[in-house]
Amino acid sequence: MDRGSYAAASAGMLHLTKIDLVNNNLANLSTPGFKGQYLTSRQTEFGDTLASTISARSPYAEGDQERTPGVTGIGTVTDFSVGPIENTAQPLHAALRKENEFFVINGPDGPLYTRAGNFVLNESGKLSTPDGLTVSSGNGEITVNQGIPEITSGGLIQIRGLPGGLSQVGGRLQVVKFDDPSILERVGANRFKVRGADAQQGQVVNNPSIVPKSLERANISAVQAIVELISASRGFELYAKSAQSIDTMNQTAIQRLGSRSA
């Protein structure tokens, strides 16, 4: 492939990937606890190319690559910064104040971690997520058989309205902290799991700081995301046109060489 075509195509793929990423961020603006994703990439080095592995390569190969480098190592990173906290007045809603702390929920294949505190009581009286995964207390599930439950600022499940006007504590939300959240792998929109079976499972936070009756919203700026989407779309169009122009010039050159040979 022509070096110019490769550079234009790889840059175009970078912008196309960014369009998908920004669209996903925008689609999750209303998802509680959603953490935005951003693109990472680096300029291609000669060692990344096939030519670098060929012993009898052209002496001009490295200089040619350096004049028109492409893009490689396209990946994503997650922004774990705290999103805006909004009061919902719902007694089973909770938002974490501090960065890198997560609620623990019981996933089908082990613990999952989330910043989304939009909890409910399921048909069995267990505190769970809206889609039915139970919330961990560290010692099992949290069950409320009677009374009116409410989450406190310390993560306790305070149950009021019991017979005789009594109240009691029905458990505490398990909260863990990851000093390095990059070890977390995204599961769905707003949940994470630890990458690797033997990785650190997080440090238990004994006295979590929670905002009751509130939810943490996505840490995405809609205005900034739209600007990024427009920029990425224009960038993709530019590199697509560049690749097309290079292809047209190559075809013209080949035709002229052919006519001269004839």
Residue pairs with C-beta under 8 A, 6 or more apart in sequence:
1 9
2 246
2 250
3 64
3 65
3 67
3 68
4 68
4 242
4 246
5 243
5 246
5 247
5 250
6 68
6 70
7 68
7 69
7 70
7 71
8 239
8 240
8 242
8 243
8 246
9 70
9 239
9 243
10 44
10 70
10 71
10 72
11 70
11 71
11 235
11 239
12 236
12 239
12 240
12 243
13 71
13 74
14 39
14 41
14 71
14 74
15 232
15 233
15 235
15 236
15 239
16 232
16 236
17 39
17 74
18 39
18 228
18 232
18 235
19 229
19 232
19 233
19 236
21 37
21 38
21 39
21 76
22 225
22 228
22 229
22 232
23 229
24 37
25 36
25 37
25 218
25 220
25 225
26 220
26 222
26 225
26 226
26 229
28 34
28 189
28 190
28 218
28 220
29 218
29 220
29 222
30 217
30 218
31 116
31 189
31 190
31 218
32 115
32 116
32 117
32 118
32 190
32 215
32 216
32 217
32 218
33 83
33 114
33 115
33 116
33 117
33 190
33 215
33 216
33 218
34 83
34 116
34 189
34 190
34 217
34 218
34 219
34 220
35 78
35 79
35 80
35 81
35 83
35 115
35 190
35 218
35 219
36 78
36 79
36 218
36 219
36 220
37 76
37 77
37 78
37 79
37 186
38 76
38 77
38 78
38 79
39 74
39 75
39 76
40 73
40 74
40 75
40 76
40 77
41 71
41 72
41 73
41 74
41 75
42 71
42 72
42 73
43 69
43 70
43 71
43 72
44 65
44 69
44 70
44 71
44 72
45 69
46 52
46 61
46 62
46 65
46 66
48 72
49 61
49 65
51 57
51 58
51 61
51 62
51 65
52 61
52 62
58 64
77 182
78 181
78 182
78 184
78 186
79 219
80 99
80 100
80 181
81 99
81 219
82 96
82 97
82 98
82 99
82 216
82 219
83 115
83 216
83 217
83 218
83 219
83 220
84 216
84 217
84 219
85 95
85 97
85 211
85 214
85 215
85 216
85 217
86 214
86 215
86 216
86 217
87 213
87 214
88 213
88 214
88 215
89 213
90 118
90 213
91 148
91 149
91 150
91 151
91 212
91 213
92 119
92 120
92 121
92 127
92 149
92 150
92 151
93 117
93 118
93 119
93 151
93 212
93 213
93 214
93 215
94 103
94 117
94 119
94 151
94 155
94 173
94 210
94 211
94 212
94 213
94 214
94 215
95 115
95 117
95 210
95 211
95 214
95 215
95 216
96 102
96 103
96 115
96 117
96 175
96 208
96 209
96 210
96 211
96 216
97 209
97 210
97 211
98 177
98 208
98 209
100 177
100 178
100 179
100 181
101 175
101 176
101 177
101 205
101 208
102 113
102 114
102 115
102 175
102 176
102 177
102 178
102 192
102 202
103 113
103 114
103 115
103 116
103 117
103 135
103 173
103 174
103 175
104 111
104 112
104 113
104 135
104 136
104 138
104 174
104 175
104 176
104 202
105 111
105 112
105 113
105 114
105 128
105 129
105 133
105 134
105 135
105 136
105 191
106 112
106 133
106 134
106 135
106 136
106 141
107 133
107 187
107 191
107 193
109 193
110 193
111 136
111 193
111 201
112 133
112 187
112 191
112 192
112 193
113 176
113 178
113 184
113 191
113 192
113 193
113 194
113 202
114 129
114 190
114 191
114 192
115 190
115 216
116 129
116 190
116 191
116 215
116 216
117 151
117 210
117 214
117 215
117 216
118 129
118 130
118 215
119 127
119 128
119 129
119 135
119 151
120 127
120 128
120 129
120 130
121 127
121 128
121 144
121 149
122 128
122 132
122 134
124 143
125 143
125 144
125 145
126 134
126 135
126 141
126 142
126 143
126 144
127 134
127 135
127 141
127 142
127 143
127 144
127 149
127 157
127 171
128 134
128 135
129 135
134 141
134 142
135 141
135 142
135 173
135 174
136 173
136 174
137 171
137 172
137 173
137 174
138 172
138 174
138 204
139 171
142 157
142 170
142 171
142 173
143 170
143 171
144 157
144 159
144 170
146 159
146 162
146 163
147 159
147 160
147 161
147 162
147 167
147 168
148 159
148 160
148 161
149 157
149 158
149 159
149 170
150 157
150 158
150 159
150 160
150 212
151 157
151 158
151 173
151 210
151 212
151 213
152 158
152 210
152 212
153 209
153 210
153 211
153 212
154 172
154 207
154 208
154 210
155 172
155 173
155 175
155 208
155 210
156 169
156 171
156 172
157 169
157 170
157 171
157 172
157 173
158 167
158 168
158 169
158 170
159 167
159 168
159 169
159 170
160 167
161 167
162 168
173 208
173 210
174 204
175 204
175 205
175 208
175 210
176 201
176 202
176 203
176 204
176 205
177 202
177 203
177 205
178 184
178 200
178 202
178 203
179 203
181 192
183 194
183 195
183 196
183 199
183 200
184 192
184 193
184 194
184 195
185 192
185 193
185 194
185 195
186 192
187 193
194 200
194 201
194 202
